[in-house]
Amino acid sequence: MTIEQKPELNRFVDPSIPLTWDYRWRQIKILLPIWFFSLLLLLEIGLFRAWLADKLQWDRLAVLIVAVPTMFLFVLAVAEIQTRIQQRSKRVIKVEDQRIILKPAKHSFIRWKQISKFQFEPLLEDSGLMKLKLFLCGRPSKRNSGRAFWSMVLERPTQVQELTDCLQKRRMEAPADFQVEVLEKPLPPEQAGPIPFLGMSLYWGGVLLLLHGVPLLFIGLTDGGHHDSENDSDLAPNEKAKLGRLILKYFHTIEELRHFYIVAGGVLTVLGLLLLIWGWLLMNRKPQTTPVV
């Protein structure tokens, strides 16, 4: 069984319609922590390699600073194109024996055991139109609890009847735990949840610290960096010599270097874990709701 929806009706189920700057800014805020994480990481790697090769110049630094924002703008442009294509695409649901197929959707193939509920809701704007919402099983995040995974508009009452009959038949023929709910009145419009920008920033900051702290701590706890790196390093001989001179300038013995690795790596690792956990808790914190009087 296959049901298609005209692209003109996407405005009832697609939150990106109309495509406003408020919606764009909301999507940008989701990517900002990842962008800053990528910028700092690539800048650090690029500057370190340029320093080793004696090519640390302002033009190279400018290229590094411009490269990541350019990639970020490219991702935004691709997302803009993808959103506009999705807005002009018809929605399709296809019911099969082992799964259902959804278009467009983040996950097009959904198995029956993943589905928790099919909800049919009348649309206030136009009598005769019904909104189909699909809810998935699993433990939803606290920020997105109760939100539908996918939705579409059914134009004719016959489509609603045919689909509900098909779903009820499916429940009788094979064990299935999903529910079929048909509402008589439209529900209040869903409000977009707040973006946990602080939590995401702390989370990716923790990842950045862990990327620095864990390797240092591992080296310090194993052999303090005193090993033959001729075969496991991609550095050129002159780059190894320059790095060795820098180490000898500040550390006179292997024990001093090992102590530095352990202390610096331990501090960065502990701080990284704290930020990681703190950010995860903030991202999964249930938003406070004001009770209706």
C-alpha positions in Angstrom: 0.0 0.0 0.0 1.4 3.4 -1.0 0.0 6.9 -0.2 1.4 10.0 -1.7 1.0 13.7 -0.6 1.2 16.7 -2.8 4.2 19.1 -2.1 1.7 21.9 -1.7 0.5 20.4 1.6 4.0 20.3 3.1 3.3 23.6 4.9 1.1 21.7 7.4 3.9 19.3 8.4 7.2 20.9 7.6 8.5 23.3 10.3 10.9 24.9 7.8 8.0 26.4 5.9 8.1 29.4 5.7 11.9 29.4 5.6 12.7 32.4 7.8 15.9 33.8 9.2 14.8 32.7 12.7 14.7 29.1 11.5 18.1 29.5 9.8 19.6 31.0 12.9 18.2 28.1 14.9 20.0 25.6 12.6 23.2 27.6 12.7 23.2 27.6 16.5 23.2 23.8 16.4 26.4 23.7 14.3 28.3 26.5 16.1 29.9 24.4 18.8 31.0 21.8 16.2 32.3 24.6 14.0 34.4 26.1 16.9 35.7 22.7 17.8 36.8 22.0 14.2 38.3 25.5 13.9 40.4 25.1 17.0 41.5 21.6 16.2 42.5 22.4 12.6 44.2 25.6 13.6 46.3 23.8 16.2 47.3 21.0 13.8 48.0 23.4 11.0 50.1 25.8 13.1 52.1 23.0 14.7 52.9 21.4 11.3 53.8 24.8 9.9 56.1 25.5 12.9 57.9 22.2 12.5 58.4 22.9 8.8 59.6 26.5 9.4 56.7 27.8 7.4 54.8 29.7 10.1 53.8 32.8 8.1 50.9 35.1 8.2 49.6 34.0 4.8 49.4 30.3 6.0 47.7 31.5 9.2 45.2 33.4 7.1 44.5 30.4 4.9 43.8 28.3 8.0 41.5 30.9 9.6 39.5 31.2 6.3 39.4 27.5 5.5 37.1 26.4 8.3 34.5 29.2 8.0 34.4 28.5 4.2 33.7 24.8 4.9 31.0 25.9 7.5 29.4 28.2 4.9 29.5 25.4 2.3 27.7 23.1 4.8 25.0 25.8 5.4 24.6 26.3 1.6 24.1 22.5 1.1 21.6 22.4 4.0 19.7 25.3 2.4 19.5 23.6 -0.9 18.5 20.3 0.7 15.8 22.1 2.7 14.3 23.8 -0.3 14.3 20.5 -2.3 12.6 18.8 0.6 9.9 21.5 0.7 9.1 20.9 -2.9 9.1 17.1 -2.7 6.0 15.0 -2.3 5.7 12.9 0.9 5.3 9.1 0.5 4.5 6.3 2.9 4.7 2.7 1.6 3.5 -0.1 3.8 5.3 -3.5 3.3 5.3 -6.8 5.1 8.6 -6.3 6.9 8.9 -2.5 7.1 7.5 0.8 6.0 9.2 3.2 3.6 9.1 7.0 4.3 10.1 9.8 1.9 11.6 12.2 2.7 12.9 11.2 6.1 16.2 10.9 7.9 15.7 7.2 8.1 13.7 6.0 5.1 13.3 2.4 6.1 11.5 1.7 9.4 10.9 -1.8 10.7 7.6 -2.5 12.5 9.2 -3.3 15.8 10.6 0.3 15.8 7.1 1.9 15.6 5.2 2.8 18.7 2.2 4.7 17.4 0.4 5.9 14.3 -1.6 9.0 15.2 -4.3 10.6 12.9 -5.1 14.2 13.7 -7.6 16.5 11.9 -6.2 19.8 10.6 -7.9 22.9 11.8 -7.2 24.9 8.7 -9.1 22.8 6.3 -11.8 20.2 7.0 -11.3 16.8 5.4 -7.5 16.9 5.8 -5.9 14.6 8.3 -2.3 14.7 9.6 -0.6 11.4 10.1 2.1 11.3 12.7 4.5 8.5 13.2 6.1 7.9 16.6 9.1 5.5 17.2 9.9 3.3 20.1 13.0 3.7 22.3 13.8 6.1 24.9 13.3 9.6 23.5 15.4 12.5 24.7 13.9 14.7 27.4 14.0 17.7 25.0 12.1 15.9 22.2 9.8 13.7 24.3 6.4 13.3 22.7 7.5 14.6 19.3 6.7 12.7 16.1 9.4 11.2 14.0 7.7 11.9 10.7 4.4 13.2 9.5 2.3 13.8 6.3 -1.1 15.0 5.3 -3.9 12.7 4.1 -6.1 14.5 1.7 -9.1 12.2 1.5 -11.1 10.3 4.2 -10.7 7.2 2.1 -7.0 7.3 2.6 -7.4 7.4 6.3 -9.8 4.5 6.3 -7.6 2.4 4.0 -4.5 3.0 6.0 -6.1 2.3 9.4 -7.6 -0.9 8.0 -4.2 -1.9 6.7 -2.6 -1.2 10.1 -5.2 -3.1 12.0 -4.8 -6.0 9.7 -1.1 -5.9 10.2 -1.6 -6.0 14.0 -3.8 -9.1 13.7 -1.6 -11.0 11.3 1.7 -10.5 13.0 2.7 -9.5 16.6 3.0 -5.8 16.8 3.1 -3.4 19.7 2.3 -0.1 17.8 -0.9 1.8 18.5 -3.4 3.3 16.1 -4.9 6.5 17.5 -7.5 8.6 15.7 -8.2 12.0 17.3 -11.4 13.9 16.9 -9.9 17.4 17.5 -6.6 18.9 16.5 -3.9 19.1 19.1 -2.2 22.4 20.1 0.8 23.2 17.8 4.1 21.8 18.9 6.5 24.4 20.2 10.2 24.1 19.2 12.3 23.2 22.2 15.2 25.4 23.3 18.6 24.6 21.8 21.0 23.5 24.5 23.8 25.7 23.2 25.7 25.9 26.5 25.5 22.1 26.9 26.7 21.5 23.4 29.6 23.9 23.9 30.7 22.3 27.1 30.4 18.8 25.5 32.6 19.6 22.6 35.0 21.5 24.8 35.3 18.4 26.8 36.0 16.3 23.7 38.7 18.8 22.7 40.4 18.5 26.1 40.2 14.7 26.1 41.9 14.6 22.6 44.8 16.4 24.2 44.8 14.9 27.7 44.3 11.2 27.0 47.4 10.8 24.7 49.6 12.7 27.1 48.4 10.6 30.1 48.9 7.4 28.1 52.5 8.3 27.2 53.3 9.4 30.7 52.0 6.2 32.3 53.7 3.9 29.8 57.3 5.0 29.1 57.3 8.8 29.5 57.8 9.3 25.8 61.1 7.5 25.9 60.8 5.2 22.9 62.0 4.7 19.4 59.7 6.8 17.2 61.7 6.4 14.0 59.2 3.8 12.7 55.9 5.1 14.0 56.2 8.8 13.2 55.5 10.6 9.9 57.7 13.6 10.8 60.7 14.4 8.7 64.2 14.1 10.3 64.6 17.9 10.6 61.2 18.2 12.1 62.1 15.5 14.7 65.3 17.3 15.5 63.4 20.6 16.0 60.9 19.0 18.3 63.7 17.3 20.2 65.5 20.6 20.8 62.3 22.1 22.1 61.8 19.3 24.6 65.5 19.4 25.7 65.1 23.2 26.3 62.5 22.7 29.0 63.1 19.2 30.3 66.5 18.0 31.3 65.6 14.4 32.2 63.2 11.7 31.1 61.6 11.8 34.6 60.8 15.5 34.3 59.2 14.9 30.9 57.2 12.0 32.2 56.0 14.0 35.2 54.8 16.7 32.8 53.0 14.2 30.7 51.2 12.7 33.7 50.3 16.0 35.3 49.2 17.8 32.1 47.5 14.7 30.7 45.7 14.0 34.0 44.5 17.6 34.4 43.2 17.8 30.8 41.6 14.4 31.0 39.8 15.1 34.3 38.6 18.6 33.0 37.6 17.0 29.7 35.5 14.4 31.5 33.8 17.0 33.7 32.9 19.2 30.8 31.7 16.2 28.8 29.4 15.0 31.6 28.2 18.5 32.4 27.4 19.2 28.8 25.6 15.9 28.4 23.5 16.6 31.4 22.6 20.0 30.2 21.7 18.7 26.7 19.4 16.0 28.2 17.8 18.2 30.9 14.1 18.4 30.7 12.9 21.9 30.0 10.9 23.6 32.6 7.3 24.2 31.7 5.0 26.9 33.1 1.8 25.4 34.5 -1.4 26.6 32.9 -3.7 28.2 35.4 
